[in-house]
Amino acid sequence: MNNEDAIRYVENGKQIGVQKFYNENKSELIVTAAIQKHAGSYKAFLSELEYLPEKSFFDDGGGDNYRIFECKIFSSLSDALLFIKEKSGISLEELSPRKGKPYFCISIFY
């Protein structure tokens, strides 16, 4: 998806994002970044999760392996994109729509 299409998609209230997997110091990490315009503002979601195969998310304490879990609201798309770029290195060019399950549920902002 080119940048113009991605911006148009967000301006129409659709969610774009990316989920990346990488290794760091013998740890497997899952980074998720996404943006959606809702109720006149831009919601930006960013998480970095250390994948621990021996620990199910549904176990007690599941989810404690998040290194980053941030939900921010911005008045402009450029500010939301800058937040994601500065925190994760992920740029607009990497974000795209996802079929089916969204990257985040908008209700986490309320």
N, C-alpha and C positions, 0 to 999 in steps of 0.2 A: 504494500500500500504506500503510495507516495504521500508526502507531507500535506498537500492540499486536501486529499481525500480523508486523511486521518483527522485533520482539523474540522472539516465539514462533518464528519461522523460524530465527533465530540460535540460540536455546536448543535447537533440534532438530538443530543441527550443520550447518545450511545456510549458504551464503555469500550475503551481500548487499553491494551496492556501487553505484558509479556511475562513469561515465567522462564527463568534460566536456572540451569543446574551447573555447579562448578565445584572444584575441590580447592580447599585452602588448609594447609597444615594438617593433612590427613583427615580432614573433616569434609563431608559432603554437604554443600549448602544449596538451598533452594531460595532464589530471590524472585519476588513477585512485585511488579510495579504496574499501576493502572490509574487511569483518570476517567472521570465521567462528569458531565455538566448536569446538575440537578437543582431545581428551584433557584435558578439564576446565579449559582456559584459553581466552582470547579472543585470536585472532591478528588484528592490524590491519596492513593493507598500505596504503601511500601512495606514489605516484610522481607526479612531474611531469617530463614529457618535452618537450623542445623539438623540434618537428617540423621536420626538415631534408630537404626533398624531394630534394636532390642527394646525400644520404647514406643508403644502404640500411643497415638494421640488420645485414645479413649481411656488409657490407664490413668490412675491418680497422678496428678502432676503433668498430664499430657499437655503439650504446648509450652512447657517451660524452656524448651530449646529454641525459642525465638530470640534472635539477637537484636532484631529490629521489628517493631510493629507500630507503624505510624499511620494515622488517618488525619489529614489536614484539609482545611477548606480555604480556598483562594478566590479572590475576586476576578482574577484574570487567568486565562489558559497559560500565558507565558510564565507567570509566577509558579503555577502548578508544575509545569514542565521543568523549570529551573530547580525546584525542590527535588524532583526525582533525579535529575541529572547530577546535582551536587551530592546527593546522598548515596547514589548507586552507580553513577556513570552511565545510566541507561538514557538514551536519547529518543526523541520523537520518532526517528526512523525505525526504531526497533519495536514500537508499539503497534498493535493491530487488533482488530475485533476478534472475539473468540466465539465460536459456535457453541451453543448449549450453556453450560454453567459459566456464570460471570466470574471475573477475577475477585470481586468483592461484592458484598451485599450493601446497598446504599444505606440500609438501616443502621450500620455500625457508626454512622456519623451523627445519630440522633439519640 
